[in-house]
Every structure is written in C-alpha cells, then in structure tokens.
Amino acid sequence: MAAITVQMFVSAAVGMSVLIALIRGIVSRGTAELGNFWRDVTRTLVYILMPLSFVIALFLVSQGVIQTLGGFPTYTTLGGVQQTLAVGPVASLEPIKIMGGDGGGFFNVSSAMPFENPTGLTNFVELLLLLLIPASLTATFGRMVGNRRQGWALFAAMMIMLVVGIGVTYGAEQNGSPGSTSPAWRRRRPTARPAATWRARSSASGLPTALPGRRRRRRAATAPSTRPSTPTPGSEGWSR
C-alpha cells in the first residue's frame, strides 16, 4: 500500500496535471505561465482521485471485493488438499488501478479475478471507471478554452474511435476459432473418403486393406476382381 498504491495515485495525478498545463498553453498564447505543477498535483489528488477511490472502494467491499490486512488463510478443499488463499487490501487498490490505467492488480490478472470483480455490477462500474477520467477531461478542455463545443467535438472523436475499436476487436474475437464459427469451415468436406485413405495407408505399410471394425463384402466366385493386388514385402511392387 505504501510503495505501489501511492505511486498509482501520484502517476495518475501527474498525467492529469500535465494535460492541464498543456491546455493552459493552448489558451494563453504568448505567455510562459503554465501554472504551478505541485499545486495541480495536490488538487488532483485531494479533490478528484482520493474521494472517488474512497467511495468506489466502499462500493466494491459491499459487493464482495476483499479488503483485509490479515494473514493468508489456509483451508482444505473438497479433494482434501491444503491450500493457502491470497488476500489483502484489494478494494482500496482496485479503483485507482482502473482510473489510472495501471493494470495488473493485486493478483496480477487485472479484473479477471473474482476477488477483484465478483459480480456483474462491479464489472459494469469498473468498465465505467476506465472511461471516467478521459471522458471528463474533454469537458474540462471545453471549459478552459471557453468553448464547450470543442470539448464535445473531442468527446465525439474519442467515442467514434472507441466504438470502431470495440467493433473490430469483437468481430476478431468471435471469428478467432474458425473450427466453430466459420461457415466455410462447416461446409468443407474431406477430399478423400475414409475407406480410400485407410487402404492407401495399409498398402504402404503392409497392413490389411480392410477397414477396422467393418466386414468385407462377399464377392461372387465368378466375378473377376479388378482391384490390383496388395504388394507384399519382397515382391516387385513392394520394392518400387
């Protein structure tokens, strides 16, 4: 909590403060005054990131996200195996991890771990947290430049890119397994019949040409056989 979570807060605050300085540079043309960096970082931490993280952490705890400073409990599974459960201050880490875009998380699997994301409601809220700061900063830009339409224009451009990116990745994910989703794969048929394939392999290896588990058809004694005889080891056909 002292080494990693603090840096998550500070890194997000630094990024937001740099953006505010950039907006000031766009608005105030011909001046070198971009504000006080340390004051911007402090305001971002005290007024935005810490209050949001505190409220969201309480919400996550109410939904079942782990938040404890106790030791790792040991339990016995249904199979009789002793296992140690990794727990810790997860709920306090989760909000700033998502808002700051750090990833990884307490269990190093991001929000795929049920201890970090136990319900559908927490999944929805965490998805909103991913977009909360970037989307709100477009409104901040509009207010600082004195033209909110420019902020809405930035928001619309970001939203279009987001929707297009989601559509492309969703389609790629659905078509990622051609054996189960591609219609062309379903319509494709093998080029050789199983019987012909088995006979070809049997002829090359000297095994019986009959399919395993099937009875050979009886032929009339008077009907001549047109199928070439299977070469045996030592014969001319086999040496070829």
Secondary structure as GFF3:
##gff-version 3
##sequence-region A 1 240
A	DSSP	alpha_helix	5	27	.	.	.	ID=ss1
A	DSSP	alpha_helix	37	44	.	.	.	ID=ss2
A	DSSP	pi_helix	45	49	.	.	.	ID=ss3
A	DSSP	alpha_helix	50	62	.	.	.	ID=ss4
A	DSSP	beta_strand	74	76	.	.	.	ID=ss5
A	DSSP	beta_strand	82	84	.	.	.	ID=ss6
A	DSSP	alpha_helix	90	99	.	.	.	ID=ss7
A	DSSP	three_ten_helix	110	112	.	.	.	ID=ss8
A	DSSP	alpha_helix	120	145	.	.	.	ID=ss9
A	DSSP	alpha_helix	148	174	.	.	.	ID=ss10
A	DSSP	alpha_helix	178	181	.	.	.	ID=ss11
A	DSSP	alpha_helix	183	187	.	.	.	ID=ss12
A	DSSP	alpha_helix	194	205	.	.	.	ID=ss13
A	DSSP	alpha_helix	236	239	.	.	.	ID=ss14
###
